[in-house]
Amino acid sequence: MATQVNRAFELVTEAGFVYGRSEAILAVNSIVGEISRTEIPVLLQGESGTGKEVYGRLIHQLSAMRDLPLVKLSCTVLEPGDLLSRAKTSLGKWNGELLGSSGTLFLDGIDELGLDCQRVLLAMLQEQEMTSGGRMGFRLISTTTRNVDREIALGRFRRELYFRINGVCIKLPPLRERKEDIAALAEYFLEKHAVEAGKRTPELSQEEVELLLTHDWPGNIRELGNLARKVVALGQARVAMSELKRVAPAHGKTIELARNESLKVVAKEAARVAERDLILRALERTHWNRKQAARDLQVSYKALLYKIKQMDVDGDQFKRLRGEE
């Protein structure tokens, strides 16, 4: 089954690339290989850029429904009525009930659905179970960047819906927890983007590889892929990778203070550095979606905007964090 999983990766590379030899990712691949052949609902949980969409497509490709449609709906832009109509229209065969299996419904970012949308989705799933003898009539795959158990505890996610989408939960590891895969992934992306650009594949020095290994990768595999594209475009790895040094995680820094500095001052400075680091990480993780970052940080939107204004980050660095040139 492992060989089948690896071959199927070739079929989904247009959406990204998830591969490796680390224990963390091999464990994920093993689970994917087992559950893909079933119709059990799958919940993919992981940070932004960890490959949730890739795995969603992979599960569909390995399933008995591979020749049927895979319908992706982005939950960040759905309204209650829109959710129902688009799901029915996209999957088809809906005249009171679904006839047989109509494919895979891929709900991207289900943790972004409001409670009203969740209610509509829950009713839709309940209806299908009743009219299809306990089956949904389609494969359901959902993704989330948040811990849904915690969202339920905070009253932001319906427990009944969670039970229906969480037939099995697959947690995708962040890149910082699979360091042994970074060099191979970088090599893959460099070759991929070089071929696309019609250029020679750049080779990284040992020092440059070590820099990749020390970076914290808040944007995970997507960030690594974007960096490889920049290396190919510039033709100089050192120039492109110099950005990694500037956005190195603040938690790895030591606070230089005078010998007679008070404990209160030290604590205040440490708190400021930690807060700044958390905000930057949340902004990078959400691709500068400040409202989503505020939710992740559990502060009001206005409070986050105020804190951003108070941070000692220059305009050029903000542009880099936002992905602007």
FENPEHU-V242321 format. One record per residue. N is the residue number from 1. RES is the residue in one letter. SS is DSSP state (a for helix, b for strand, c for the rest). PHI is phi as a letter, one per 40 degrees, with the letter a starting at -180 (999 if undefined). Layout:
BEGIN
N | RES | SS | PHI
N | RES | SS | PHI
END
This chain:
BEGIN
1 | M | c | 999
2 | A | a | c
3 | T | a | c
4 | Q | a | c
5 | V | a | c
6 | N | a | c
7 | R | a | c
8 | A | a | c
9 | F | a | d
10 | E | c | c
11 | L | c | c
12 | V | c | b
13 | T | a | c
14 | E | a | c
15 | A | a | c
16 | G | c | h
17 | F | c | a
18 | V | c | b
19 | Y | c | a
20 | G | c | i
21 | R | c | b
22 | S | c | c
23 | E | a | c
24 | A | a | c
25 | I | a | c
26 | L | a | c
27 | A | a | c
28 | V | a | c
29 | N | a | c
30 | S | a | c
31 | I | a | c
32 | V | a | d
33 | G | a | c
34 | E | a | c
35 | I | a | c
36 | S | c | c
37 | R | c | c
38 | T | c | b
39 | E | c | b
40 | I | c | c
41 | P | c | c
42 | V | b | b
43 | L | b | b
44 | L | b | c
45 | Q | b | b
46 | G | c | i
47 | E | c | c
48 | S | c | d
49 | G | c | g
50 | T | c | c
51 | G | c | h
52 | K | a | c
53 | E | a | c
54 | V | a | d
55 | Y | a | c
56 | G | a | c
57 | R | a | c
58 | L | a | c
59 | I | a | c
60 | H | a | c
61 | Q | a | c
62 | L | a | c
63 | S | c | c
64 | A | c | c
65 | M | c | c
66 | R | c | d
67 | D | c | c
68 | L | c | c
69 | P | c | c
70 | L | b | b
71 | V | b | b
72 | K | b | b
73 | L | b | b
74 | S | b | c
75 | C | a | c
76 | T | a | c
77 | V | a | b
78 | L | c | c
79 | E | c | b
80 | P | a | d
81 | G | a | c
82 | D | a | c
83 | L | a | d
84 | L | a | c
85 | S | a | c
86 | R | a | c
87 | A | a | c
88 | K | a | c
89 | T | a | c
90 | S | a | c
91 | L | a | c
92 | G | c | g
93 | K | c | f
94 | W | b | b
95 | N | c | b
96 | G | c | g
97 | E | c | a
98 | L | b | c
99 | L | c | c
100 | G | c | g
101 | S | c | b
102 | S | c | b
103 | G | c | h
104 | T | b | b
105 | L | b | b
106 | F | b | b
107 | L | b | c
108 | D | b | c
109 | G | c | g
110 | I | a | c
111 | D | a | c
112 | E | a | c
113 | L | c | c
114 | G | c | c
115 | L | a | c
116 | D | a | c
117 | C | a | c
118 | Q | a | c
119 | R | a | c
120 | V | a | c
121 | L | a | c
122 | L | a | c
123 | A | a | c
124 | M | a | c
125 | L | a | c
126 | Q | a | c
127 | E | a | c
128 | Q | a | c
129 | E | a | c
130 | M | a | c
131 | T | a | c
132 | S | c | b
133 | G | c | g
134 | G | c | g
135 | R | c | b
136 | M | c | c
137 | G | c | g
138 | F | c | a
139 | R | b | c
140 | L | b | b
141 | I | b | b
142 | S | b | b
143 | T | b | b
144 | T | b | a
145 | T | c | c
146 | R | c | b
147 | N | c | c
148 | V | a | c
149 | D | a | d
150 | R | a | c
151 | E | a | c
152 | I | a | c
153 | A | a | c
154 | L | c | c
155 | G | c | g
156 | R | c | b
157 | F | c | a
158 | R | c | c
159 | R | a | c
160 | E | a | c
161 | L | a | c
162 | Y | a | d
163 | F | a | c
164 | R | a | c
165 | I | a | c
166 | N | c | b
167 | G | c | c
168 | V | b | a
169 | C | b | b
170 | I | b | b
171 | K | b | c
172 | L | c | c
173 | P | c | c
174 | P | c | c
175 | L | a | c
176 | R | a | c
177 | E | a | c
178 | R | c | b
179 | K | a | d
180 | E | a | c
181 | D | a | c
182 | I | a | c
183 | A | a | c
184 | A | a | c
185 | L | a | c
186 | A | a | c
187 | E | a | c
188 | Y | a | c
189 | F | a | c
190 | L | a | c
191 | E | a | c
192 | K | a | c
193 | H | a | c
194 | A | a | c
195 | V | a | c
196 | E | a | c
197 | A | a | c
198 | G | c | g
199 | K | c | b
200 | R | c | c
201 | T | c | c
202 | P | c | c
203 | E | c | b
204 | L | c | c
205 | S | c | c
206 | Q | a | c
207 | E | a | c
208 | E | a | c
209 | V | a | c
210 | E | a | c
211 | L | a | c
212 | L | a | c
213 | L | a | c
214 | T | a | c
215 | H | c | c
216 | D | c | c
217 | W | c | f
218 | P | c | c
219 | G | c | c
220 | N | a | f
221 | I | a | c
222 | R | a | c
223 | E | a | c
224 | L | a | c
225 | G | a | c
226 | N | a | c
227 | L | a | c
228 | A | a | c
229 | R | a | c
230 | K | a | c
231 | V | a | c
232 | V | a | c
233 | A | a | c
234 | L | a | c
235 | G | c | g
236 | Q | c | b
237 | A | a | c
238 | R | a | c
239 | V | a | c
240 | A | a | c
241 | M | a | c
242 | S | a | c
243 | E | a | c
244 | L | a | c
245 | K | a | c
246 | R | a | c
247 | V | c | b
248 | A | c | d
249 | P | c | c
250 | A | a | c
251 | H | a | c
252 | G | a | c
253 | K | c | c
254 | T | c | c
255 | I | c | c
256 | E | c | c
257 | L | c | b
258 | A | c | c
259 | R | c | c
260 | N | c | c
261 | E | c | c
262 | S | c | c
263 | L | a | c
264 | K | a | c
265 | V | a | c
266 | V | a | c
267 | A | a | c
268 | K | a | c
269 | E | a | c
270 | A | a | c
271 | A | a | c
272 | R | a | c
273 | V | a | c
274 | A | a | c
275 | E | a | c
276 | R | a | c
277 | D | a | c
278 | L | a | c
279 | I | a | c
280 | L | a | c
281 | R | a | c
282 | A | a | c
283 | L | a | c
284 | E | a | c
285 | R | a | c
286 | T | c | c
287 | H | c | f
288 | W | c | g
289 | N | c | c
290 | R | a | c
291 | K | a | c
292 | Q | a | c
293 | A | a | c
294 | A | a | c
295 | R | a | c
296 | D | a | c
297 | L | a | c
298 | Q | c | g
299 | V | c | b
300 | S | c | c
301 | Y | a | c
302 | K | a | c
303 | A | a | c
304 | L | a | c
305 | L | a | d
306 | Y | a | c
307 | K | a | c
308 | I | a | c
309 | K | a | c
310 | Q | a | c
311 | M | c | c
312 | D | c | c
313 | V | c | b
314 | D | c | c
315 | G | a | d
316 | D | a | c
317 | Q | a | c
318 | F | a | c
319 | K | a | c
320 | R | a | c
321 | L | a | c
322 | R | c | c
323 | G | c | g
324 | E | c | c
325 | E | c | c
END
